Amino acid sequence: MSRTGWSLTVRYRASLSLVGTVLRYLAVPLLVPLVVAVYYGETIAPFVVTILLTATVGTALERLDPDPDIGAREGLLMVALTWLMVALVGAVPYLVEAHGIPGIDPAAHPGSTLGHPSNALFESMSGFTTTGATVVGEISFDAHTRGVLLWRQLTQWLGGMGIVVLAVAILPQLSVGGAQLMDAEAPGPGIEKLTPRIAETARVLWGAYLGLTLLEITLLYGLHVAGPPLGMPGLAPNMDLYNAVAHGLTTMPTGGFSPEARSIEAFSATVQWVIIPFMIAAGTNFALFWHALTGNPDRLFEDQEWRVFLGAIGVLTAVVAGMLFAGAGFVETAPAQETFGSTYLEEIIETIPGNAEPALRHALFQVVSIVTTTGYASIDFNAWSPPLKYALLFGMFVGGSAGSTGGAVKVVRWYVILKTVRRELFTTAHPRAVRPVRLNGRPLDERAIRGIFAFTLLYLVLFFVGTLVLFLDTVRVHDGMTVLEAMSAVAATLGNVGPGFGSVGPMGSYRSFSGAGKLLMVVLMWIGRLEIIPVLACLTPEFWRR
């Protein structure tokens, strides 16, 4: 008992023990980039060191409590610490690659960006939280090994459906208390229990996630292979097996890490059209796929959140496509010009206005990419005019569906808020009326509605405070960043979107921020992925009191 009259009641050893279990098993996916490194004759040191580290630290933590018994608070603490620990360990391959190559000049070698601990942690947290924001100055096989770039993409795939959800699916020791762990990690107001056993529900979700990933990889590589025999050499000429796997691993988690510096712009229009429906699928509640595949496909089309999600995409796309087609969507100078030269800017300005297919494709691709928080780019939207940028900024707050891999606020929360406001207006005019807020025909609990308002308010407060702190930091270091750039950087990291505007645009990076600014955004990504409340709850004194 402490002098203040309260004692720790959270069984933190149980939480740390389960964190250790997850860490120990993280050594298994690290074998994938290790095999790739061996195949391409690259150094295996980044992965051997990390495997040994995860196994050692994981085993040590696991022994803190041989028989962990978790409740609601232990579950929240375990989930928050797991995401922090995997990000810390996931940074090790970047550090080892940057410093483990003899003769490397940390100041001149492009790959050495990740040699700084804050940069490596930023990249790792961005990967696991599926944010897709990068500090890498040069993304190429000249600057980085294929093994490390694949690890970068694999972190997103592991984080997409949820590391803890995966652990619940495959580790029997997490079956007890698994529902609490999944609720703490799952995106959205709650997770739908699809089967009587929560571990089986976790396996169903991961099965759908794996199946869609494999389908996309097959289609992308199939376009590459089938193009020449079918007399269509331009179908997907650059989508080799490595790229197909890399983009399959980063589409379904709505991650956006591409091994190409120009993201999806480096590929054909066919590839861009193929990726669009997979981004939409990634932003859809995965439970709906289960209902569709088990004989109830109507659930997909009857779901109000999904219809609003598609409606928001449709409206935004129509606005953006119309302006691009009319030629009113571009500016004459842009960071894109600084990056790729005036020829690049002239090309996109001349080829899109008046041409329906590219205007619709780029509009749909970018709107879907931003709304689902994937963060891919089919074009450098830094060249777009301010009204279109503000439309994309708005899209950063929409987010995907609850139960999807998308980030940000989520469609269902905005929908419930709008319906609640409408109810309040109605009951003001009709004081005796009783009018519950319904979702999919069922009345919502008032406590759930209060939770939605609390989350959205916290989200907006974090956004404004984060923007203020980040902008003041850029002033402190004489960075010269505009308020819009700072706003987009905070919105993109808190919402796990990835690219913002200006220097942090789709062809840029977060490299120029100070170490303090990057650490701020690491925290934002961590809090944003866990939907704020689980992390903040662990930081309150009430959480630790009896």
Backbone hydrogen bonds, N-H to C=O, Kabsch-Sander energy under -0.5 kcal/mol:
donor,donor_aa,acceptor,acceptor_aa,energy
2,S,6,W,-1.2
5,G,2,S,-1.5
9,T,544,W,-1.4
12,Y,10,V,-2.3
14,A,11,R,-0.6
15,S,11,R,-1.5
16,L,12,Y,-3.0
17,S,13,R,-2.4
18,L,14,A,-1.9
19,V,15,S,-2.1
20,G,16,L,-2.3
21,T,17,S,-1.7
22,V,18,L,-2.1
23,L,19,V,-2.5
24,R,20,G,-2.7
25,Y,21,T,-1.8
26,L,22,V,-0.9
26,L,23,L,-0.8
27,A,24,R,-1.1
28,V,25,Y,-1.5
30,L,26,L,-1.0
31,L,28,V,-1.9
32,V,29,P,-1.4
34,L,30,L,-1.3
35,V,31,L,-2.4
36,V,32,V,-2.1
37,A,33,P,-2.5
38,V,34,L,-2.1
39,Y,35,V,-2.6
40,Y,36,V,-2.2
41,G,38,V,-1.1
42,E,37,A,-3.1
47,F,44,I,-0.8
48,V,44,I,-2.3
49,V,45,A,-2.4
50,T,46,P,-1.2
51,I,47,F,-2.7
52,L,48,V,-2.2
53,L,49,V,-2.1
54,T,50,T,-3.0
55,A,51,I,-2.3
56,T,52,L,-2.1
57,V,53,L,-2.9
58,G,54,T,-2.3
59,T,55,A,-2.0
60,A,56,T,-2.2
61,L,57,V,-2.5
62,E,58,G,-2.4
63,R,59,T,-1.5
64,L,61,L,-1.8
65,D,62,E,-1.0
75,G,71,G,-2.2
76,L,72,A,-2.1
77,L,73,R,-2.5
78,M,74,E,-2.6
79,V,75,G,-2.5
80,A,76,L,-2.4
81,L,77,L,-2.5
82,T,78,M,-2.4
83,W,79,V,-1.9
84,L,80,A,-1.3
85,M,81,L,-2.9
86,V,82,T,-2.8
87,A,83,W,-1.2
88,L,84,L,-1.8
89,V,85,M,-2.7
90,G,86,V,-2.5
91,A,87,A,-0.8
91,A,88,L,-0.7
92,V,89,V,-1.6
95,L,91,A,-1.9
96,V,92,V,-2.9
97,E,93,P,-2.3
98,A,94,Y,-2.1
99,H,95,L,-2.0
100,G,96,V,-2.1
104,I,101,I,-1.6
108,A,105,D,-1.1
109,H,105,D,-2.9
112,S,109,H,-1.5
113,T,110,P,-1.5
114,L,111,G,-1.3
115,G,112,S,-2.2
116,H,113,T,-1.1
120,A,116,H,-2.7
121,L,117,P,-2.6
122,F,118,S,-2.2
123,E,119,N,-2.7
124,S,120,A,-2.3
125,M,121,L,-3.0
126,S,122,F,-2.6
127,G,123,E,-1.8
128,F,124,S,-2.7
129,T,125,M,-2.3
130,T,127,G,-1.6
131,T,126,S,-2.1
132,G,126,S,-1.0
140,S,138,E,-1.0
144,H,140,S,-1.7
149,L,145,T,-2.1
150,L,146,R,-2.3
151,W,147,G,-2.1
152,R,148,V,-2.0
153,Q,149,L,-1.6
154,L,150,L,-2.9
155,T,151,W,-2.2
156,Q,152,R,-0.8
157,W,153,Q,-1.7
158,L,154,L,-2.5
159,G,155,T,-2.0
160,G,156,Q,-1.7
161,M,157,W,-0.7
162,G,158,L,-0.5
166,L,162,G,-2.0
167,A,163,I,-2.3
168,V,164,V,-2.7
169,A,165,V,-1.8
170,I,166,L,-1.7
171,L,167,A,-2.7
174,L,171,L,-1.8
175,S,172,P,-1.7
177,G,175,S,-0.6
178,G,175,S,-1.0
181,L,177,G,-1.8
182,M,178,G,-2.7
183,D,179,A,-2.3
184,A,180,Q,-2.0
185,E,181,L,-1.5
186,A,182,M,-3.1
194,L,192,E,-0.9
201,T,197,R,-1.8
202,A,198,I,-2.3
203,R,199,A,-1.9
204,V,200,E,-2.3
205,L,201,T,-2.3
206,W,202,A,-2.4
207,G,203,R,-2.2
208,A,204,V,-2.3
209,Y,205,L,-2.1
210,L,206,W,-2.7
211,G,207,G,-2.6
212,L,208,A,-2.3
213,T,209,Y,-1.8
214,L,210,L,-2.6
215,L,211,G,-2.2
216,E,212,L,-2.2
217,I,213,T,-2.4
218,T,214,L,-2.4
219,L,215,L,-2.4
220,L,216,E,-2.8
221,Y,217,I,-2.6
222,G,218,T,-2.4
223,L,219,L,-2.1
224,H,220,L,-1.3
225,V,221,Y,-2.4
226,A,222,G,-3.1
227,G,223,L,-1.2
230,L,226,A,-1.6
231,G,228,P,-1.8
232,M,227,G,-3.3
235,L,232,M,-1.9
239,M,236,A,-1.1
240,D,238,N,-1.9
244,A,240,D,-2.7
245,V,241,L,-2.6
246,A,242,Y,-2.8
247,H,243,N,-2.6
248,G,244,A,-1.9
249,L,245,V,-2.3
250,T,246,A,-0.6
251,T,247,H,-1.3
252,M,248,G,-1.1
254,T,251,T,-2.2
255,G,250,T,-1.9
256,G,250,T,-1.5
258,S,256,G,-0.6
261,A,139,I,-0.6
263,S,260,E,-1.9
264,I,377,A,-0.7
265,E,262,R,-1.7
265,E,377,A,-1.1
266,A,263,S,-1.5
267,F,264,I,-1.7
272,Q,268,S,-1.8
273,W,269,A,-2.3
274,V,270,T,-2.2
275,I,271,V,-2.1
276,I,272,Q,-1.4
278,F,274,V,-0.7
279,M,275,I,-2.0
280,I,276,I,-2.1
281,A,277,P,-2.4
282,A,278,F,-2.2
283,G,279,M,-1.4
284,T,281,A,-1.4
286,F,403,G,-1.9
288,L,285,N,-1.6
289,F,285,N,-0.6
290,W,286,F,-1.4
291,H,287,A,-2.0
292,A,288,L,-2.5
293,L,289,F,-2.5
294,T,290,W,-1.1
295,G,292,A,-0.8
296,N,291,H,-2.5
299,R,296,N,-1.6
300,L,297,P,-1.2
301,F,297,P,-0.9
302,E,298,D,-2.2
303,D,299,R,-1.0
307,R,303,D,-1.9
308,V,304,Q,-2.4
309,F,305,E,-2.6
310,L,306,W,-2.5
311,G,307,R,-2.3
312,A,308,V,-2.9
313,I,309,F,-1.8
314,G,310,L,-2.6
315,V,311,G,-2.6
316,L,312,A,-2.3
317,T,313,I,-2.5
318,A,314,G,-2.3
319,V,315,V,-2.0
320,V,316,L,-2.6
321,A,317,T,-3.2
322,G,318,A,-2.1
323,M,319,V,-2.0
324,L,320,V,-2.6
325,F,321,A,-2.8
326,A,322,G,-2.0
327,G,323,M,-0.6
327,G,324,L,-0.8
328,A,323,M,-2.0
329,G,323,M,-0.8
331,V,383,A,-2.1
337,Q,334,A,-1.3
338,E,334,A,-1.2
339,T,335,P,-2.0
340,F,336,A,-2.9
341,G,337,Q,-1.9
345,L,341,G,-1.3
346,E,342,S,-2.8
347,E,343,T,-2.2
348,I,344,Y,-2.0
349,I,345,L,-2.1
350,E,346,E,-2.3
351,T,347,E,-2.1
352,I,348,I,-1.2
354,G,325,F,-1.9
355,N,352,I,-2.4
356,A,354,G,-0.6
359,A,355,N,-1.7
360,L,356,A,-2.9
361,R,357,E,-3.0
362,H,358,P,-2.6
363,A,359,A,-1.8
364,L,360,L,-2.9
365,F,361,R,-3.0
366,Q,362,H,-2.4
367,V,363,A,-2.4
368,V,364,L,-2.7
369,S,365,F,-2.7
370,I,366,Q,-2.3
371,V,367,V,-3.0
372,T,368,V,-2.5
373,T,370,I,-0.9
374,T,369,S,-1.9
375,G,369,S,-1.3
381,F,379,I,-1.3
383,A,380,D,-2.0
384,W,381,F,-1.3
385,S,329,G,-1.8
388,L,385,S,-0.7
389,K,385,S,-1.9
390,Y,386,P,-2.6
391,A,387,P,-1.6
392,L,388,L,-2.0
393,L,389,K,-2.6
394,F,390,Y,-2.3
395,G,391,A,-1.8
396,M,392,L,-1.4
397,F,393,L,-0.5
397,F,394,F,-1.5
398,V,394,F,-0.6
398,V,395,G,-0.8
399,G,395,G,-1.1
400,G,407,G,-0.8
401,S,283,G,-2.7
403,G,187,P,-2.3
404,S,401,S,-1.6
405,T,282,A,-2.2
406,G,282,A,-0.5
409,V,397,F,-0.8
410,K,398,V,-1.2
411,V,400,G,-2.1
413,R,410,K,-0.5
414,W,410,K,-1.4
415,Y,411,V,-2.4
416,V,412,V,-2.4
417,I,413,R,-2.6
418,L,414,W,-2.5
419,K,415,Y,-2.2
420,T,416,V,-2.5
421,V,417,I,-2.6
422,R,418,L,-2.2
423,R,419,K,-2.1
424,E,420,T,-2.5
425,L,421,V,-2.1
426,F,422,R,-2.0
427,T,423,R,-3.2
428,T,424,E,-1.6
429,A,425,L,-1.4
430,H,426,F,-1.7
433,A,430,H,-1.9
435,R,433,A,-0.6
438,R,436,P,-0.6
439,L,442,R,-2.9
442,R,439,L,-1.8
444,L,437,V,-3.5
449,I,445,D,-1.8
450,R,446,E,-2.4
451,G,447,R,-2.2
452,I,448,A,-1.9
453,F,449,I,-2.2
454,A,450,R,-2.6
455,F,451,G,-2.6
456,T,452,I,-2.3
457,L,453,F,-2.5
458,L,454,A,-2.5
459,Y,455,F,-2.6
460,L,456,T,-2.3
461,V,457,L,-2.5
462,L,458,L,-2.7
463,F,459,Y,-2.1
464,F,460,L,-2.5
465,V,461,V,-2.8
466,G,462,L,-2.7
467,T,463,F,-2.4
468,L,464,F,-2.3
469,V,465,V,-2.6
470,L,466,G,-2.7
471,F,467,T,-2.7
472,L,468,L,-2.4
473,D,469,V,-2.0
474,T,470,L,-2.1
475,V,471,F,-2.0
476,R,472,L,-2.2
477,V,473,D,-1.9
478,H,475,V,-1.2
479,D,474,T,-3.3
486,A,482,T,-2.1
487,M,483,V,-3.0
488,S,484,L,-2.6
489,A,485,E,-2.4
490,V,486,A,-2.2
491,A,487,M,-2.9
492,A,488,S,-2.6
493,T,489,A,-1.6
494,L,490,V,-3.0
495,G,491,A,-1.8
496,N,493,T,-0.8
497,V,492,A,-2.3
498,G,492,A,-1.2
500,G,504,V,-3.5
504,V,501,F,-1.4
505,G,502,G,-1.9
508,G,505,G,-1.7
509,S,503,S,-1.5
510,Y,134,T,-3.4
513,F,510,Y,-1.2
518,K,514,S,-2.4
519,L,515,G,-2.3
520,L,516,A,-2.1
521,M,517,G,-1.9
522,V,518,K,-2.0
523,V,519,L,-2.0
524,L,520,L,-2.1
525,M,521,M,-2.5
526,W,522,V,-2.2
527,I,523,V,-3.0
528,G,524,L,-3.0
529,R,525,M,-2.4
530,L,526,W,-1.5
531,E,528,G,-1.3
532,I,527,I,-3.0
533,I,531,E,-3.1
536,L,532,I,-2.6
537,A,533,I,-2.9
538,C,534,P,-1.2
539,L,535,V,-0.7
539,L,536,L,-0.9
540,T,537,A,-1.3
543,F,540,T,-0.8
544,W,540,T,-0.6
544,W,541,P,-1.0
545,R,541,P,-1.0
